[in-house]
């Protein structure tokens, strides 16, 4: 071999190795409840394909735990099994052979019981080895039977109670109260459930390993990681850990108070654990390797109605609001707007297909790269129409993608594809949030 040929061969080998080891994980969440939407908001299998060229993993949401047997079952048997959507999705691997498709359980979509007893079955299944074994065996059967590549545990542990933002004397007395009385107890058996969840993950991995099936964890918003997860003990048995570090403030949890739902870094006069960077540091500092951590990026915004007395939104967070904003035309869910719904409201008309001139909205970009953008419209002369929106856009998604790259994390998780601009109506081509985050990696 000549020196030139050897050099060229070596160069190609080095480039190939760099590509393989430098590739980032891109998890794409697909929430199937979107199939019930109508018109432009309806999402079907054909809408997935333009995104899959960017995805390394597709998480199908969601499966459920059966109330009486505590086994893993389809959440919507009519759609998932009878209409064969499970098969339609896993069959996509024929066209995208590198894609891994996982079935996720929970995700705050498998709801039963009232507040206080809500989703108690997710703790009950942990509490004995017999129940865990029944769950593991049922999961293995369901995953293998429909051609999934593994399971994602979006486990429905109890959420923390929403807390009011206080300052000055109010913050002092609140802090003193918590020092004396402690935080309110949501789960009296939290320590046992933490240990039992680790046991469940170990048992799942042991059962799945012979078939090379994956086990991943999605940490849901407003679930206290310090209470329910042992990062060092869990990490060896998990292939990926997806951090849904967003929705710290939502109009459902915080009806009278609006703030940024997904800040990248700590903001002034806020709780120090309600930001992306705090979550990432917690998991790394407590034993989770950075190369297994995946950062969740939302594709939507949260909305609140502005009070008729509101004349300015210069001082954040906003208080004394009127609850969730009105449902959007596509998603039809109060307090939530997809990126496509937001861009047609608040961005310039240029490049927007079918959009109306959003002269009534003021958009405030994120020059700090810490909090994300927001937009608002003050109430009109009839004291109606006031709305405040905090959301993710392509620029803020790219900022989070760059954060992932700089921190050496495994990658990003877009939550979810059905709320991104999957039809390209915003003038950025299809899947603007996904593409912007991927490009920054």
N, C-alpha and C positions, 0 to 999 in steps of 0.2 A: 504494500500500500504506500502510495506517495505521501510526502509530508502534507501536500495540499489536500488530498482526499481525506487523510487522517484528521486534519484540522476541521474540514467541513463536517465530517461525521461526528467529531467531538462536539462541535457547535450545535448540531441538530440534537444530539443526546442531551446536552445541557438545557437547551430550550424546552425539550419535551419534559424533562424532569421538573423544570421550573413551572411549566404549565400544570402538570399533574398536582404538584404539591402546593401551588399557589391558588388553585381553584377554590372559590368560596361557595359555601352552601347557600342556596336560595330556596327557602321553604315557601310554598304558595298554599294558602288556606282557601278551601272551597266549601262555603257553607250552603248546603243544599236547600235550606228554607227559601232561597232566592227563587226557586222554581214556581212558587205561588204568586210571584209578582206578575203584573200585567204590563202590556205595552213595552215601552223602551226600557223598563226596568227588569223585564223577564230575562233570566239567565239560564241557558241550556248548555249541553255538552259542546256544541259547536263553538260557543263563546270561549271555551277553555283553551282551544288549540293555539290561538295567537300568543298566549302567555307561556305555553309549555316549553318553548324553545329557551326560555330564561330560567326555568325551574329545575332544580335538582331533586326536590321532594314535593309531592302534592299531598296535602293532608285533607282527607274527606271528613267533613264535620256534619252530623255527629252520630255516634252510636249511643246506646243507653244501657243502664243497669235495670234489669227487670225487678219490679217491686217485691215480688214474693220469693223468687228463687235467687236473686242477687247475681244472676248470670248476665253476660254481655249479650245484647240483642240489638237488632236494628232499631233506630229511633222512629223511623217512618217505614214500616214494613211494606206498605202499599207502594211507596215510591222507590225505596231502596232495593227491595227484593222482587215484588210482583211485577213492577215496571222495569226491573233489572238495571237500575241505575248503578248499583255496585259493579256489575259486569261491564257496563258501558265505560265506566271510568278506568277500571283496571285493564281493560282491553286497549286503552290508549298507549300502554307500554310497548305494544307491537310497533307503533309508529315512532315512539320516543323510548328506545330500549334502555337508556341510561336513567330514566325517570324512576324514582321510588315512590310508590303510592301507599300511604298509611291511612288506617282508619282510626279516627280520634273518638274517645269516649268522654262525655260530659260537656265541657265547654259552656256551662251555664244555660244549655238548651234542654237538658234532661231534668226538668223541674217537677218536683212533687212536694207537697206539704206547705205549711204556712211559715212565715218568718219565725225563727226560733227552732222550728223542726224542719226547715227547708233542706231538702236533699240529704236527709239523715242517712239514707241508704249508702251513701258514699263513705260514711264512717263505719256503718255496720258491716260492710263487706270486708273491712280491714281487721275486724276484731277477733276472728278465730281463724286458725289455719284451715279448717274445713271450708269456711266461706271463701277464703282466698283461693284455695285449690279449685273450687267450683268455678270461680270467676276466671282463673287462669286457663282451665280446660276449655271453657266455653269460648274464651277469647281466641285460643289457638285454633279451635274448630272453625270459627267464623272467619278469622283472618286467612287461614289456609284455603278454606272452601271457596272464597270469592277472589282469590288471587292477589290479595294485598301483600305488601312487603313488610308489614309490621303494624304495631299499635302505638298510638300517641295517647298519653294519659293527661287529658285536660281536666284534672280531678277537681270535683266540686266541693272543696273544703269551705267552711263558713267564711264569708267575707267580713272584713273589718267594718265596724260601724263608721258611717261618715262623720267627720269631725268639723266643727266650725272653725274658721280662721279667726284667731283672736290676736289682738295687739295691746300693748300698754298694760294697764291694770288688769284687764280681762285675761290676758295671757299669763300674767303672774299668778292670779288666783287659780286658773285652770291647772298650771304646772304644779302649784302647791297641793291642790286636791289630789292629783295623780300620784304625787310622792307619798301622801298620807294613805290614800285608799287604794292606790294601784289602778291599772287599766281595767276596764270592765271585762269580765270573763265571758267569752263567747262559747268556748268548748272546755268543760271541766276536765275532759280526758285528752286534752291536746297533746300532752307529752307521749302518752301511749299511742295515739294515732300517728304521731310523727315516726315512732319506731316501727309501728305496724305497716306504715306506707313503705318504708325502706324494705321491709320483709317482702311485701307484695312485688316490688320492683325486682328484687333478687330472684324471686320465684318465677316471675314472668320471663326474665332473661334466661334462666336455666331451662325453661320449657321451650323457649323460642330459638335458642342458640343452635340446636342441631339442624334446624331448617334455615339458618342464616336470616332469621326474621329480626327486624329492628324493634327496639323499645325506646321511645322518646317521651319526654315530659314537656308539657306546656304549662307554665306557671301563669295562672289566670290573674287578671287585674283585681286589686283589692283583697287578695289573699296574702296573709302575713307570712313571708318566707321564713322569718326567724322562728315562727311557731311550728310550722308544719313540714319543713324540709331540712334535711341534714345533707348539705351539698357534698361534703367529703365522703360520706357513706353511700350516697346515691350515684355519684359520678361514674364509678367503675362499671355499673350495670346499665347505664344509659348511653345511647349513641348520640343523642343531641338533647340539649336543654333550651327550650324556647321561652324567652322572657317577654310576656305581654305587659311591658312596662308602659301602660297607657290607661286612659279612662280613670285617672285619679279623681277627676271631677266629672260627673255626668248629671244631666238634669233629672234623672230618675233618683239618684242618691242625694243630690244637692239641689233641691228644687228652688231654693231662694238665693243660691250663691253660685256664681259663674266664674270659672277660672280655666286656665290652660289645661287640657286633659292629658297632654303628653310632652311635658318639657324635657329637654335633653339634659339640662343641668339645674341645680337648685336655684330657685328664685327667691328674691328678698321677701322676708316675712311669711315664708311658707314652711311646711313641714320638710325636714331635711331628707326624708325617705321617699318623697313623692316626685321622683324624677328618674330618668333612664340611668344616668351615671351612678346613682346610689344603688340601684338594683344590681347593676353589673359589678360594682365594687363588692357588694355583699357576697355574691356568689363566688367571685374569685378569691376574696379574702378568707372564705370559709371552705375552700378546698376544691371548688369546681374548676377544671382546666379551661382556660380561655378558648381553646380550640374545640370545645363542645358547646359553647354558649352561642345562641342565635338570638338576635335582637328583633322583636316584633315591631312592625311599623304599620299603623292603621291607615286605611284608605278612605277615611270618612271624617266628618266633623260633628261636634256636639253643639246644640243650639238651645238658647234660652230666650223667652219673651222678655223684652224690656218693659219695666214699669212705666205707666203713663207719666210719672213725674221725672223720668230719666231725661236729663238734658246733656249729659256728658258721660263718656266711658273712659276718660283719661286715667282714672284711678282704679287699678285692678288689685284684687278680685272685686267683682261687682256683687252687691248685696241687695236684698229686698226685691227679688225678681218675681215674675209671675209663673214660673215653672217652665216645662219644656216648650221649645218652639214648635210651630205647626208642622205636621207631616209634609214631606216633600212629595212631588208628583210621581217619582219613580219608586222610592222605597216605602212611602206611606207609613212611616214610623215616627211618632212624635219625639222631638229632641235629637233626631239623627238625620243627617244628610250625607249622601254619597258624594265622592269628589266630583262626579259629573253634575250633580245637582248644584253643588257649591260654585263650580266654575262658571256655570251659566248665569248665576245670580250676581257674582261679585267681580268676575274678571272682565276685561275689556271685550267688547263685542267682536273685535277683529279676530278672525279665525274660528269663531264659535258658530257651529252649524245650528241655525234655528233659534239662536239665543236672542233675548231682548236686551236693550241697552240698560245696564244696571246703574243708572244715574243716582238711584237712591242709596246705594250701598257705598260705604267707605271701606276700602281694604287697607289694612295696616300690616306691611310685611315685617319679617323678623330680621332686622339688621344685626341683632345680637347673636343670632344662630344658637340661641339657648332655649327658646320657648315655642317657636312655631308662629305662623301668621294668624290673624283674626280679621273679622269684618263685622260691620254692624250697620243697622239702619234705625234711626231714631223714630219714635212714634210720630205719626202724622198729626194734622190739625184735629182729627177725630180721636186722637189718643189711641190709635191702632197701628198695627204693622211693625212695631218695634221688635228688633231681633238682634241677638249677638251670637256670632258663630266663631268657634275656635277649631282649627282643622289642620290637616296635613296637606301639603301641596308638593309638587315635584321638587321644588328647591329645598324644602325642609326634609323630605325623604332622602335627597342626595346628601344633605348634611349628616343624617344618621348613618347613611351608607359609608361616608368618609370616617365617621367615628368608629364604626365596626372595623374598618381597615386599619386605622391607626392603633386600635386597642388589640389587634390580633385575634379578634373573635372569629367564630366559625363562619358567620354569615348573617343573613337577614331573613325575616319571615314576614311576608305581606299578608295582612289580615283585614279584609280578605279580597280575593279576586273579584267577587260579585259587586263590591262597592267601589272598585277602581273604575276608571273611565273605559270600560271594556268595549264600547262602541266607537270611541274616538270622537265624541261630539264636542270636546273642548278644544280641538285644533292641535293637540299634541300627539296625534296618532293614538292607537289603542294602548291602554294600560300605562298611562303616564306616570303614576306613582311607582309601579313596579320597575319600569325601565329606568327611571331617574335613580332609584336606589341601587339597582344593579350596576349602572354605569359608574357610580362612585366607588364600587368595590374594585 
